[in-house]
């Protein structure tokens, strides 16, 4: 993964917005960056559409990360959500597809769907978001769980709790830890 990124879900509106209230995606070149569409929940899919506009014509220069909402965590729900995300992003593949947080659907169904999407090359990798150490232990024990490559969690200078157990646990297993809100105080 590339070290720099663009997250389209949380931002303060810049001065150079277009007529519909969005920053012109061409003004922020995504060349060589991580494009995090914050999944289907970001502006009801609008964040993925903006991300898709920003990367148009430059797909191979970015790494796309997006998320499936837990309410769509069933096998069928994950696959349908991924199809919607691919359409909004205007691409044939998602580099890293994350379960936004654990919901009521069995994680085994979610991982089965991830495995199918990887097999179909609609996603290249999968992971989770907002899982603590216990959640990661449980997830890893599920068939397919050893295929997780990342956990995206809240982490910044004032919220460093992951350093005690989650970060070492993930490092030991070579699971990437991605910070969200790294500049919040």
Residue, then its C-alpha position, 0 to 999 in steps of 0.5 A: x500500500x502507498x503511504x499517502x491517501x485521500x479519504x472522501x468521507x470526512x472533510x471540510x469543504x474547500x474554497x474551490x467547490x463545484x456547483x453541486x457542492x463537491x470539490x472538483x476531483x481533478x483539482x486533487x490529483x490522486x496519482x499514486x495515492x490511496x483512494x478511500x471511498x469510505x464505503x457505501x455509507x459515506x454520503x449514501x454512496x456519494x463518497x464512492x462516486x466522488x472517488x470514482x470521478x477523482x480516479x477516472x483515467x488513473x485507475x492503475x495509479x491508485x489503490x482503492x479501499x472501500x467498505x461494506x456496511x455491516x447491515x450488508x454483511x450476509x453472503x448475498x449482501x456483501x456481493x451485492x454491495x460490492x457490485x454497487x461500489x464497483x459501479x459507483x467507483x467506475x472500476x472493475x476491481x477494489x484493491x482492499x474491501x473492508x467490513x466496516x464493523x462487525x454486525x449481526x450477520x455471521x462473520x463466516x458469511x462475510x468471509x465467504x463472500x469476500x473469498x468469492x469476490x477475490x476468486x472473481x477478481x472483483x476485490x484483490x484483498x479484504x480486511x476489517x475495520x474497527x475490530x479490537x484484539x478479541x474481534x481479530x482473534x475471533x475473525x482469524x479463527x473463522x474459515x477464510x479469516x487468515x486471508x485478512x490483510x488489514x484492520x482500519x482503526x481509530x488511531x491518532x496522537x490522542x487515541x493510542x490504545x491500539x499500541x497496547x495489544x491490537x498493534x502488536x497482535x497485528x504486527x505479529x501476523x503481518x496484518x496491516x493496521x490503517x489509521x483513520x482520523x490520524x490528524x484528529x485531536 
